[in-house]
Amino acid sequence: MFETKSGILFIGGIGFFVFALLSNGVLPMIMYKDLPEQTAEEVVNPRLLSQFRDLQDRWPDSFRTAFGELAELADIPADASSEEKTRIDADNDKIRQQVTAKAAEALRLGRQIYIGEGCWHCHSQFVRPVSNESLRYGPVSKTIEYQNELQRPVMFGTRRVGPDLCREGGRRSNDWHAVHFFKPTLVSTNSPMPEYPWFFSGAPDKPSRRGLALITYIQWLGSWQESYPYYEELSEVRGED
């Protein structure tokens, strides 16, 4: 076998396959086997909460029907007593927990829809360390980013008809995503992406529970990065960062 070119290539191919399996499969499993898997509640962050509240601000009726109404945090008066501050802090903590629970609910549903609609076929969620991908889609993906329930299984994608969405969160506004799901060509000329009118009640400004959940999930992707591509500084406006 080693006397022919095809034999050498065959053995080399097997060797590269084994090396790739060990370095990209077995080694990361050994390195991160003791790292606990985070829940959806644990990966909700201030950036995602800003986007989630923005959905309520844009489409209050649709949002209220889908997820109820998000309570606002109370301000602490400058002259408040220590007892009053403690009470307000406790109330605000309860509000944060309630809002986080609703955001996590939307994330779980959004991920299920993303998988069920086959979005992962055309949009990968893994920035590879080749071909200057980091210049197009952001930092190369790290194993630790996938150690949570929303990344099980990891959606590497089967082809890239559309861009990688690993860093999509914050790049575009919620209303852009709504129009894009309703009729992609309205915001992206000649887009091959199919329309998803069943995420809405007849118009892009009337998203259903499924539509709101999917947008929430898309806005979560990459929101954990230190460098976050805000289309507007929602966190500064709301004072939540």
C-alpha positions as CSV (number, residue, x, y, z in Angstrom):
1,M,0.0,0.0,0.0
2,F,2.9,2.4,0.8
3,E,4.4,1.8,-2.6
4,T,1.6,3.6,-4.4
5,K,0.5,7.2,-4.4
6,S,-3.1,6.3,-3.7
7,G,-2.1,4.1,-0.8
8,I,-0.1,7.0,0.8
9,L,-3.0,9.4,0.3
10,F,-5.4,6.9,1.9
11,I,-3.2,6.4,5.0
12,G,-2.7,10.1,5.2
13,G,-6.4,10.8,5.0
14,I,-7.1,8.4,7.8
15,G,-4.3,10.0,9.9
16,F,-5.7,13.5,9.4
17,F,-9.2,12.2,10.3
18,V,-8.0,10.6,13.5
19,F,-6.0,13.8,14.4
20,A,-9.1,16.0,13.8
21,L,-11.3,13.7,15.9
22,L,-8.9,13.7,18.8
23,S,-8.1,17.5,18.7
24,N,-11.6,18.8,18.0
25,G,-13.7,16.1,19.6
26,V,-12.0,14.1,22.3
27,L,-9.7,16.8,23.7
28,P,-12.4,19.4,24.3
29,M,-14.5,16.8,26.0
30,I,-11.7,16.0,28.4
31,M,-10.9,19.7,29.0
32,Y,-14.5,20.8,29.7
33,K,-16.1,17.6,31.2
34,D,-16.3,19.1,34.7
35,L,-17.6,22.5,33.5
36,P,-21.3,22.6,34.5
37,E,-23.9,23.2,31.8
38,Q,-25.7,26.5,32.2
39,T,-29.5,26.7,32.0
40,A,-31.4,29.2,29.8
41,E,-32.0,31.4,32.9
42,E,-28.3,31.5,33.6
43,V,-27.4,32.7,30.1
44,V,-29.9,35.6,30.1
45,N,-27.8,38.8,30.3
46,P,-28.6,42.5,30.5
47,R,-28.1,42.9,26.7
48,L,-30.7,40.2,26.0
49,L,-33.1,41.8,28.6
50,S,-32.8,45.1,26.8
51,Q,-33.8,43.5,23.6
52,F,-36.6,41.6,25.3
53,R,-38.0,44.8,26.8
54,D,-37.6,46.5,23.4
55,L,-40.0,43.8,21.9
56,Q,-42.6,44.9,24.5
57,D,-42.1,48.5,23.7
58,R,-42.5,48.0,20.0
59,W,-45.4,45.6,20.0
60,P,-47.1,45.9,23.4
61,D,-50.3,44.1,22.5
62,S,-48.6,41.2,20.8
63,F,-46.0,40.9,23.6
64,R,-48.7,41.0,26.3
65,T,-50.6,38.2,24.7
66,A,-47.5,36.1,24.3
67,F,-45.5,36.7,27.5
68,G,-47.6,39.0,29.7
69,E,-46.4,42.4,30.8
70,L,-42.8,43.0,32.1
71,A,-42.8,45.0,35.3
72,E,-40.4,48.0,35.5
73,L,-37.7,48.3,38.1
74,A,-38.5,50.9,40.8
75,D,-36.1,53.8,41.4
76,I,-34.8,54.3,44.9
77,P,-35.4,57.9,46.1
78,A,-32.3,59.8,47.2
79,D,-33.8,60.4,50.7
80,A,-35.0,56.8,51.2
81,S,-34.4,55.2,54.5
82,S,-32.3,52.1,54.8
83,E,-35.4,50.0,55.4
84,E,-37.1,51.4,52.3
85,K,-34.0,50.8,50.2
86,T,-33.9,47.2,51.4
87,R,-37.6,46.7,50.5
88,I,-37.2,48.3,47.0
89,D,-34.1,46.2,46.3
90,A,-35.9,43.1,47.3
91,D,-38.9,44.0,45.1
92,N,-36.5,44.7,42.2
93,D,-34.8,41.4,42.6
94,K,-38.2,39.6,42.3
95,I,-38.9,41.6,39.1
96,R,-35.5,40.7,37.7
97,Q,-36.2,37.0,38.4
98,Q,-39.6,37.2,36.8
99,V,-38.3,39.0,33.7
100,T,-35.4,36.6,33.4
101,A,-37.8,33.6,33.6
102,K,-39.9,35.0,30.8
103,A,-36.8,35.7,28.7
104,A,-35.6,32.2,29.3
105,E,-39.0,30.8,28.3
106,A,-38.8,32.8,25.0
107,L,-35.2,31.6,24.4
108,R,-36.2,27.9,24.7
109,L,-39.2,28.3,22.4
110,G,-37.2,30.4,19.9
111,R,-34.5,27.7,19.8
112,Q,-37.1,25.0,19.2
113,I,-38.6,27.1,16.3
114,Y,-35.1,27.7,14.9
115,I,-34.5,24.0,14.7
116,G,-38.0,23.0,13.7
117,E,-38.0,25.5,10.7
118,G,-34.6,24.2,9.5
119,C,-32.9,27.6,9.9
120,W,-29.7,25.8,10.9
121,H,-29.5,24.2,7.4
122,C,-28.5,27.6,5.8
123,H,-27.2,29.5,8.8
124,S,-24.3,28.0,10.8
125,Q,-23.6,29.0,14.4
126,F,-19.9,28.2,14.5
127,V,-17.2,30.6,13.4
128,R,-14.4,28.5,12.1
129,P,-10.6,29.4,12.3
130,V,-10.2,29.4,8.6
131,S,-10.4,31.7,5.6
132,N,-10.5,35.0,7.6
133,E,-14.0,34.0,9.0
134,S,-13.4,36.2,12.1
135,L,-13.3,39.2,9.8
136,R,-16.8,38.4,8.5
137,Y,-18.5,36.9,11.5
138,G,-16.6,37.9,14.6
139,P,-14.2,36.0,16.9
140,V,-13.6,32.3,16.3
141,S,-16.0,30.2,18.4
142,K,-14.8,28.8,21.7
143,T,-15.9,25.6,23.4
144,I,-17.0,27.4,26.5
145,E,-19.7,29.3,24.5
146,Y,-21.5,26.1,23.9
147,Q,-21.7,24.8,27.5
148,N,-25.4,25.6,28.0
149,E,-28.7,24.0,27.2
150,L,-29.4,26.4,24.3
151,Q,-26.4,25.0,22.4
152,R,-27.3,21.4,22.6
153,P,-26.9,20.2,19.9
154,V,-24.4,22.7,18.4
155,M,-25.8,23.9,15.1
156,F,-22.7,23.8,12.9
157,G,-24.9,24.0,9.8
158,T,-25.0,21.9,6.7
159,R,-24.2,24.7,4.3
160,R,-24.0,28.5,4.3
161,V,-26.6,29.9,2.0
162,G,-27.0,32.7,4.5
163,P,-24.4,34.2,7.0
164,D,-23.2,32.6,10.2
165,L,-25.5,33.8,13.0
166,C,-23.2,33.1,15.9
167,R,-22.7,36.8,16.4
168,E,-26.0,38.1,15.1
169,G,-27.4,39.5,18.3
170,G,-27.5,43.3,18.4
171,R,-26.4,43.8,14.8
172,R,-29.9,44.7,13.6
173,S,-33.0,46.0,15.3
174,N,-36.0,43.9,16.3
175,D,-38.3,45.5,13.7
176,W,-35.7,44.7,11.0
177,H,-35.9,41.0,12.1
178,A,-39.7,41.1,12.1
179,V,-39.8,42.4,8.5
180,H,-37.1,40.0,7.5
181,F,-39.0,37.0,8.8
182,F,-42.3,38.2,7.3
183,K,-40.8,39.0,3.8
184,P,-37.0,38.8,3.5
185,T,-36.8,40.7,0.2
186,L,-38.2,43.8,1.8
187,V,-34.9,44.4,3.6
188,S,-32.5,42.1,1.7
189,T,-32.8,42.3,-2.1
190,N,-32.8,39.0,-3.9
191,S,-32.6,37.1,-0.6
192,P,-33.2,33.3,-1.1
193,M,-34.6,33.0,2.4
194,P,-38.3,31.8,2.5
195,E,-41.0,33.9,4.0
196,Y,-42.5,33.0,7.4
197,P,-45.9,34.7,7.6
198,W,-47.1,32.2,10.1
199,F,-45.0,34.0,12.7
200,F,-47.3,37.0,12.5
201,S,-51.0,37.8,12.5
202,G,-51.2,39.2,9.0
203,A,-48.5,41.9,9.2
204,P,-44.8,42.3,10.3
205,D,-45.9,44.7,13.1
206,K,-48.1,41.9,14.6
207,P,-45.7,39.2,15.6
208,S,-47.1,36.1,17.3
209,R,-45.6,34.3,20.4
210,R,-43.5,32.2,18.0
211,G,-42.3,35.2,16.1
212,L,-41.3,37.1,19.3
213,A,-39.6,34.0,20.7
214,L,-37.5,33.5,17.5
215,I,-36.4,37.2,17.5
216,T,-35.5,36.9,21.1
217,Y,-33.3,33.8,20.3
218,I,-31.6,35.5,17.4
219,Q,-30.8,38.6,19.5
220,W,-29.3,36.4,22.2
221,L,-26.7,34.9,19.8
222,G,-23.4,36.5,20.6
223,S,-24.7,38.8,23.3
224,W,-22.2,37.2,25.7
225,Q,-19.3,38.7,23.8
226,E,-17.2,41.4,25.4
227,S,-17.5,43.4,22.1
228,Y,-21.1,43.7,21.3
229,P,-22.3,45.3,18.0
230,Y,-25.1,47.5,19.4
231,Y,-27.3,49.0,16.7
232,E,-28.3,51.4,19.5
233,E,-27.1,51.7,23.0
234,L,-30.2,50.2,24.7
235,S,-28.4,49.4,27.9
236,E,-27.5,53.1,28.4
237,V,-31.0,54.2,27.7
238,R,-32.4,51.8,30.2
239,G,-29.5,51.9,32.7
240,E,-29.5,48.1,32.9
241,D,-25.8,47.4,32.1
